[in-house]
Amino acid sequence: MNCCQCRGMESLFSDKTAAGDLKAYRKKGPSKTTRMLINALKAQGVEEMTLLDIGGGVGAIQHELLKSGAGSAVNVDASTAYIKAAKDEAQRQNHANQVSYHHGNFVDLAPNIAPVDIVTLDRVICCYHDMPALVGLSSQKAGKLYGVVYPRDTWWTKIGVAVMNFGLWVSRNPFRVFVHPTEAVEAVVRGNGLERRFYRKTWLWQVAVYGC
Ligand SMILES: C[S@@+](CC[C@H](N)C(=O)[O-])C[C@H]1O[C@@H](n2cnc3c(N)ncnc32)[C@H](O)[C@@H]1O
């Protein structure tokens, strides 16, 4: 991966981080906002559907949707450690044969990724500087549903992110976190013919599902 941001992701989303997230998922299941997204997708119907989970981490969305009847999943992630953790968990849950894995920057890999029924980006949009490319290319792949979790663009999330970025700068990690404007994200998604069907927010995050 030749993008600075992606090299930063490799070191931030390390074996240690992935092991901790996997342990938490095995103990407690998906996090609050991930569960909101999963439930919203399930309410729209996921039976036999194909899933593209970009930046899936330990694969919570893949595992839960496959258990709910989705047909297959593609996992694209810039972190080697997360891909390994997602694979281990897919094996443990006996659905490894339904998932394929691609390591790298989705924006670079997009031309080789086939369209699917459902695309998800759970806490991924905030990890990438070029939001129009990431959201534009990923929403083009969604034949039926597009689900995202990303930070609200409030003053308090902006302050929190500035503090996080200062910490990353001090630790010499080139990775940065971004609060992309909600209106700009929505405009890119709508530009690809998708309409919002579900929306919830917490103090920090917004969860949205779009359909054709
Ligand atoms: C904050 S983690 C979230 C993981 C998981 N979705 C969750 O919510 O627990 C962000 C993930 O997105 C991945 N990621 C961010 N930008 C990416 C890109 N452009 N292409 C592929 N993966 C990306 C990172 O490697 C990491 O696994």
The ligand as a MOL file (V3000), in Angstrom:
LIG
                    3D

  0  0  0     0  0            999 V3000
M  V30 BEGIN CTAB
M  V30 COUNTS 27 29 0 0 0
M  V30 BEGIN ATOM
M  V30 1 C -11.7200 1.8970 13.3180 0
M  V30 2 S -11.4880 0.3960 12.4730 0 CHG=1
M  V30 3 C -13.1550 -0.2350 12.4950 0
M  V30 4 C -13.2070 -1.7310 12.4380 0
M  V30 5 C -14.6360 -2.2890 12.5210 0
M  V30 6 N -15.4080 -1.9410 11.3540 0
M  V30 7 C -15.3100 -1.8340 13.7700 0
M  V30 8 O -16.1680 -0.9550 13.7050 0
M  V30 9 O -14.9430 -2.3500 14.8260 0 CHG=-1
M  V30 10 C -11.3010 0.9450 10.7980 0
M  V30 11 C -11.0200 -0.1830 9.8370 0
M  V30 12 O -11.1420 0.2960 8.5090 0
M  V30 13 C -10.0190 -0.1130 7.7530 0
M  V30 14 N -9.8840 0.8590 6.6700 0
M  V30 15 C -9.9280 2.2100 6.7640 0
M  V30 16 N -9.8220 2.7890 5.5410 0
M  V30 17 C -9.7070 1.7680 4.6650 0
M  V30 18 C -9.5500 1.7180 3.2470 0
M  V30 19 N -9.4740 2.8380 2.5180 0
M  V30 20 N -9.4780 0.5010 2.6540 0
M  V30 21 C -9.5390 -0.6280 3.4050 0
M  V30 22 N -9.6820 -0.6440 4.7580 0
M  V30 23 C -9.7680 0.5420 5.3760 0
M  V30 24 C -8.8870 -0.1830 8.7670 0
M  V30 25 O -7.8370 -1.0090 8.3610 0
M  V30 26 C -9.6180 -0.7610 9.9760 0
M  V30 27 O -9.7250 -2.1530 9.9050 0
M  V30 END ATOM
M  V30 BEGIN BOND
M  V30 1 1 1 2
M  V30 2 1 2 3
M  V30 3 1 2 10
M  V30 4 1 3 4
M  V30 5 1 4 5
M  V30 6 1 5 6
M  V30 7 1 5 7
M  V30 8 2 7 8
M  V30 9 1 7 9
M  V30 10 1 10 11
M  V30 11 1 11 12
M  V30 12 1 11 26
M  V30 13 1 12 13
M  V30 14 1 13 14
M  V30 15 1 13 24
M  V30 16 1 14 15
M  V30 17 1 14 23
M  V30 18 2 15 16
M  V30 19 1 16 17
M  V30 20 1 17 18
M  V30 21 2 17 23
M  V30 22 1 18 19
M  V30 23 2 18 20
M  V30 24 1 20 21
M  V30 25 2 21 22
M  V30 26 1 22 23
M  V30 27 1 24 25
M  V30 28 1 24 26
M  V30 29 1 26 27
M  V30 END BOND
M  V30 END CTAB
M  END
